[in-house]
Amino acid sequence: MMRAVVVPSGAKIQHRPRAQSIAEVIPGEQGERVVFANRFWSALGSRGFYRTNVRHGVSRVCAGTRFALGIIFHDAA
């Protein structure tokens, strides 16, 4: 693994129906990986679980270097 000074952080933005969007930051240390859904996310509401839309990304690098890899698994069915 390459060693670099990294300021890691990423976030997902959850869009809730008729409510404000919620940002959730997933902090990580050097060498850690994060796997997450890229379109829909299950959220618990007052009537059980419901599907929410999700946006995601990584924050701007202020110092050092960041390596990111995005792999998309298409629904081939």
Contact map, one row per residue, 1 for C-alpha under 8 A:
11100000000000000000000000000010000000000000000000000000000000000000000000000
11110000000000000000000000000000000000000000000000000000000000000000000000000
11111000000000000000000000000000000000000000000000000000000000000000000000000
01111100000000000000000000000000000000000000000000000000000000011100000000000
00111110000000000000000000000000000000000000000000000000000000111000000000000
00011111000000000000000000000100000000000000000000000000000010111100000000000
00001111100000000000000000000000000000000000000000000000000011111100000000000
00000111110000000000000000111100000000000000000000000000001010000100000000000
00000011111000000000000011110000000000000000000000000000011000000000000000000
00000001111100000000000011100000000000000000000000000001111000000000000000000
00000000111110000000001111000000000000000000000000000001111000000000000000000
00000000011111000000001111000000000000000000000000000111100000000000000000000
00000000001111100000111100000000000000000000000000000111000000000000000000000
00000000000111110000111100000000000000001000000000011110000000000000000000000
00000000000011111011110000000000000000000000000000011100000000000000000000000
00000000000001111111110000000000000000000000000000011000000000000000000000000
00000000000000111110000000000000000000000000000000010000000000000000000000000
00000000000000011111000000000000000000000000000000000000000000000000000000000
00000000000000111111100000000000000000000000000000000000000000000000000000000
00000000000000110111110000000000000000000000000000000000000000000000000000000
00000000000011110011111000000000000000000000000000000000000000000000000000000
00000000000011110001111100000000000000000000000000000000000000000000000000000
00000000001111000000111110000000000000000000000000000000000000000000000000000
00000000001111000000011111000000000000000000000000000000000000000000000000000
00000000111100000000001111100000000000000000000000000000000000000000000000000
00000000111100000000000111110000000000000000000000000000000000000000000000000
00000001110000000000000011111000000000000000000000000000000000000000000000000
00000001100000000000000001111101100000000000000000000000000000000000000000000
00000001000000000000000000111111000000000000000000000000000000000000000000000
00000101000000000000000000011111000000000000000000000000000000000000000000000
10000000000000000000000000001111100000000000000000000000000000000000000000000
00000000000000000000000000011111110000000000000000000000000000000000000000000
00000000000000000000000000010011111000000000000000000000000000000000000000000
00000000000000000000000000000001111100000000000000000000000000000000000000000
00000000000000000000000000000000111110000000000000000000000000000000000000000
00000000000000000000000000000000011111000000000000000000000000000000000000000
00000000000000000000000000000000001111111000000000000100000000000000000000000
00000000000000000000000000000000000111110000000000000111000000000000000000000
00000000000000000000000000000000000011111000000000001110000000000000000000000
00000000000000000000000000000000000011111100000000111100000000000000000000000
00000000000001000000000000000000000010111110000000111100000000000000000000000
00000000000000000000000000000000000000011111000011110000000000000000000000000
00000000000000000000000000000000000000001111100011110000000000000000000000000
00000000000000000000000000000000000000000111111111000000000000000000000000000
00000000000000000000000000000000000000000011111111000000000000000000000000000
00000000000000000000000000000000000000000001111100000000000000000000000000000
00000000000000000000000000000000000000000001111110000000000000000000000000000
00000000000000000000000000000000000000000001111111000000000000000000000000000
00000000000000000000000000000000000000000111101111100000000000000000000000000
00000000000000000000000000000000000000000111100111110000000000000000000000000
00000000000000000000000000000000000000011110000011111000000000000000000000000
00000000000001111000000000000000000000011110000001111100000000000000000000000
00000000000001110000000000000000000000111000000000111110000000000000000000000
00000000000111100000000000000000000011111000000000011111000000000000000000000
00000000000111000000000000000000000001100000000000001111100000000000000000000
00000000011110000000000000000000000001000000000000000111110000000000000000000
00000000011100000000000000000000000000000000000000000011111000000000000000000
00000000111000000000000000000000000000000000000000000001111100000000000000000
00000001111000000000000000000000000000000000000000000000111110000000000000000
00000000000000000000000000000000000000000000000000000000011111000000000000000
00000111000000000000000000000000000000000000000000000000001111111100000000000
00000010000000000000000000000000000000000000000000000000000111110000000000000
00001110000000000000000000000000000000000000000000000000000011111000000000000
00011110000000000000000000000000000000000000000000000000000011111100000000000
00011110000000000000000000000000000000000000000000000000000010111110000000000
00010111000000000000000000000000000000000000000000000000000010011111000000000
00000000000000000000000000000000000000000000000000000000000000001111100000000
00000000000000000000000000000000000000000000000000000000000000000111110000000
00000000000000000000000000000000000000000000000000000000000000000011111000000
00000000000000000000000000000000000000000000000000000000000000000001111100000
00000000000000000000000000000000000000000000000000000000000000000000111110000
00000000000000000000000000000000000000000000000000000000000000000000011111000
00000000000000000000000000000000000000000000000000000000000000000000001111100
00000000000000000000000000000000000000000000000000000000000000000000000111110
00000000000000000000000000000000000000000000000000000000000000000000000011111
00000000000000000000000000000000000000000000000000000000000000000000000001111
00000000000000000000000000000000000000000000000000000000000000000000000000111
